[in-house]
Amino acid sequence: MWDLFGGGMWWSRSRRPAEWEDVQIGLVISFEEAYTGVSKTIQYIRKVIAKWVETSTCSTCKGRGTVVQQVQTPFGVMQTQAACPTCGWAWSIYKKDGKVLQSGGLESSKETIDIKVPAGIKDGVYIKFAGKGDDGLWATWPWDLYIKIQIKKSDTYERKDKDLYVTIDVTLFDLVLGGEVKVPHPDWTIQVKIPKWTQIHNKIKVAGKWYWEKWIFSWRWDMYLIPSLSIPKKLSKKEEKLRKDLQKEQGS
């Protein structure tokens, strides 16, 4: 079971006093994979209690992990809770051949896990797998595995909040007279009409061409085209005539 919180792969551990804890892995996916969703099988390292470890309930704290201490203060005798001096919060005693193991007999284990990255996921989001981290010695349950999604930067697309932005090359005639251009899309190439007299700073909205948002109702977010003027090095005779006609019309 996994939850959302918030290619290549990396894994690390935050430094804590204990040797056992949550495990964090970074998973790098492409921009297109983030749009469509993708399934991955990944490997990571976690610490598990070795099978040869002998485990028994701590007799000092009776499996509570803490002991009650009495402290003399100016206000009288007060009771406080402290870590068990025998198991140190671990609740249990771990032995090998009758010798107590302070580390609990943890050993590294290579694990494999299948993950399904949902469509439309954002960069930096964590996916949580409960109980897939290190084995826990201070509790009866294992720690968790967190997979941080990292999306590669695209040369074609840019995501702003929940919309998709694409820069397209257009000619002066496309902007003035209108026209149609082919626009790349993670699903397929689409044809988009350029309205007449489009200004270079205008955004062209293409409704419903980004990912699905599913909540109480379902809808698709939008794609915006950013025109980039492409200056030709040479005009055809037809284009040259058209340019002169436009120039005359503008001067009249």
C-alpha positions in Angstrom: 0.0 0.0 0.0 1.4 3.4 -0.9 0.4 7.0 -0.4 1.2 10.3 -2.1 3.0 12.9 0.0 3.6 16.1 -1.4 15.1 6.9 -15.2 17.8 7.4 -12.6 17.6 6.5 -8.9 19.4 7.4 -5.7 18.8 6.5 -2.1 19.9 8.0 1.2 19.3 8.1 4.9 19.0 11.1 7.2 21.4 11.0 10.1 19.7 9.9 13.3 21.1 8.5 16.5 19.7 5.1 15.6 20.9 2.9 12.8 17.3 2.0 11.7 14.9 4.5 10.2 12.8 5.4 7.1 14.5 4.9 3.8 14.3 7.6 1.1 14.9 6.9 -2.6 14.9 9.4 -5.5 13.3 8.2 -8.8 14.0 10.2 -11.9 11.3 10.1 -14.7 10.8 11.9 -18.0 8.4 14.7 -18.5 6.3 12.5 -20.7 6.2 9.7 -18.1 5.0 12.2 -15.5 2.1 13.1 -17.9 1.0 9.6 -18.8 2.0 7.8 -15.6 4.5 5.0 -15.6 5.3 1.7 -13.8 8.8 1.1 -12.5 10.6 -1.8 -10.8 13.3 -0.5 -8.5 15.9 -1.9 -6.1 17.0 -0.4 -2.8 18.9 -1.3 0.3 17.2 -1.5 3.8 18.3 -2.9 7.1 16.6 -6.0 8.4 17.0 -8.1 11.5 19.1 -11.1 10.5 17.4 -14.5 10.7 20.0 -15.8 13.1 19.2 -13.2 15.8 17.6 -14.6 19.0 14.9 -12.2 20.2 13.3 -12.1 23.7 11.2 -9.6 25.7 13.3 -7.4 27.9 13.0 -8.6 31.5 14.0 -5.2 33.0 11.2 -3.2 31.5 8.8 -6.1 30.7 8.7 -5.0 27.0 7.8 -1.4 27.7 11.1 0.1 26.6 11.1 2.5 29.5 11.5 2.4 33.3 10.2 4.6 36.0 12.8 6.5 38.1 12.3 8.4 41.3 14.1 11.7 41.6 14.5 13.8 44.8 13.7 17.5 44.1 13.1 20.5 46.4 9.4 19.8 45.9 9.7 16.2 47.0 10.2 12.9 45.2 9.1 13.0 41.6 8.7 10.1 39.2 10.1 10.3 35.6 10.3 7.9 32.7 13.6 7.0 31.1 14.9 4.6 28.6 15.4 1.1 29.8 19.0 0.7 30.8 19.0 -2.9 29.4 17.2 -2.6 26.0 17.4 1.2 25.5 13.8 1.7 24.2 14.0 -1.4 22.0 11.5 -3.4 24.0 13.4 -6.6 23.2 16.8 -8.2 23.7 18.7 -9.3 20.7 21.3 -12.0 21.0 23.6 -14.2 19.0 25.1 -17.3 20.7 23.9 -15.9 24.0 25.7 -12.6 23.5 23.6 -9.4 23.6 23.8 -7.4 20.3 23.4 -3.6 20.8 22.7 -3.1 17.1 19.9 -5.7 17.1 21.8 -7.8 14.6 20.7 -5.7 11.6 22.1 -6.5 8.2 21.7 -4.9 4.8 19.2 -6.5 2.4 18.6 -5.7 -1.3 14.9 -5.3 -1.9 12.9 -5.0 -5.1 9.6 -3.1 -5.3 7.1 -2.3 -8.0 5.8 1.3 -8.1 3.1 2.8 -10.2 3.6 6.6 -10.7 0.2 8.2 -11.3 -0.4 10.5 -14.3 0.0 14.2 -13.7 2.3 13.8 -10.7 4.3 16.9 -9.7 8.1 17.2 -9.3 9.3 16.6 -5.7 6.3 14.6 -4.6 6.9 11.6 -2.3 5.3 8.3 -2.6 5.1 6.4 0.7 5.3 2.6 1.1 4.4 1.8 4.7 6.5 -0.8 6.4 9.1 -1.0 3.6 11.9 0.8 5.4 14.3 -0.5 8.0 13.2 -3.0 10.5 12.4 -1.2 13.8 14.1 -2.0 17.0 12.4 0.7 19.1 9.0 -0.5 18.0 7.3 -3.6 16.9 6.8 -2.4 13.3 9.3 -1.5 10.5 9.9 2.0 9.2 8.6 3.3 5.9 10.0 3.7 2.4 9.6 7.2 0.7 10.2 7.5 -3.0 10.8 11.1 -4.1 9.8 11.8 -7.7 12.1 13.9 -9.8 11.0 15.0 -13.3 13.6 15.7 -15.9 13.4 19.1 -17.5 12.0 19.0 -21.0 13.3 20.9 -24.0 9.8 21.0 -25.4 7.3 21.4 -22.6 7.0 23.4 -19.4 4.5 22.9 -16.7 3.2 25.9 -14.8 1.0 24.9 -11.9 -1.6 22.6 -13.6 -1.2 23.8 -17.2 1.1 22.9 -20.1 3.1 25.5 -22.0 4.7 24.8 -25.4 6.8 27.3 -27.4 6.1 27.0 -31.2 7.9 28.5 -34.2 5.6 30.7 -36.4 6.2 32.9 -39.4 5.1 36.5 -39.7 2.4 35.4 -42.1 1.0 33.0 -39.5 0.7 35.8 -37.1 -0.8 38.4 -39.5 -3.0 36.2 -41.7 -3.6 33.2 -39.4 -2.7 29.6 -40.2 -2.3 26.2 -38.8 0.8 24.7 -37.1 1.7 21.2 -35.9 2.3 21.2 -32.1 4.0 18.4 -30.2 2.0 16.8 -27.4 2.9 13.9 -25.0 0.0 12.0 -26.5 0.3 12.9 -30.2 1.0 15.8 -32.6 -2.0 18.1 -32.9 -3.0 20.8 -35.4 -3.7 24.2 -33.9 -5.1 27.3 -35.6 -3.3 30.6 -35.2 -5.8 33.5 -35.1 -5.3 36.4 -37.4 -3.3 39.4 -36.0 -1.8 37.3 -33.2 0.8 39.4 -31.3 4.1 37.9 -30.4 3.4 38.2 -26.7 0.0 36.6 -26.9 -0.7 33.1 -25.5 -2.9 30.8 -27.6 -5.1 28.6 -25.4 -5.9 25.0 -26.4 -8.5 23.8 -23.9 -8.5 20.4 -22.4 -5.1 19.2 -23.8 -3.3 18.6 -20.5 -3.7 15.9 -17.8 -6.9 14.7 -16.2 -7.9 16.0 -12.8 -10.1 13.5 -11.0 -11.9 14.5 -7.8 -15.7 14.8 -7.4 -15.8 15.8 -11.0 -13.3 15.0 -13.8 -11.8 17.6 -16.2 -8.7 18.2 -18.3 -6.4 21.1 -17.8 -5.3 23.3 -20.7 -2.3 23.8 -23.0 -0.9 27.2 -23.9 1.1 28.0 -27.0 3.8 30.6 -26.8 4.6 32.0 -30.4 8.2 32.3 -31.3 8.8 34.3 -34.5 10.9 32.4 -37.0 12.6 34.8 -39.5 13.2 33.1 -42.9 16.5 33.7 -44.6 14.8 33.8 -48.0 11.2 34.4 -49.2 9.6 32.6 -52.1 8.2 34.7 -55.0 4.7 34.2 -53.6 5.8 35.2 -50.1 7.6 38.2 -51.4 4.5 39.4 -53.4 2.5 38.9 -50.2 4.9 40.9 -48.2 4.8 43.8 -50.7 1.0 43.7 -50.7 0.9 43.8 -46.9 3.4 46.7 -47.0 1.2 48.7 -49.4 -1.9 48.0 -47.4 -0.2 49.1 -44.2 1.0 52.3 -45.9 -2.4 53.2 -47.4 
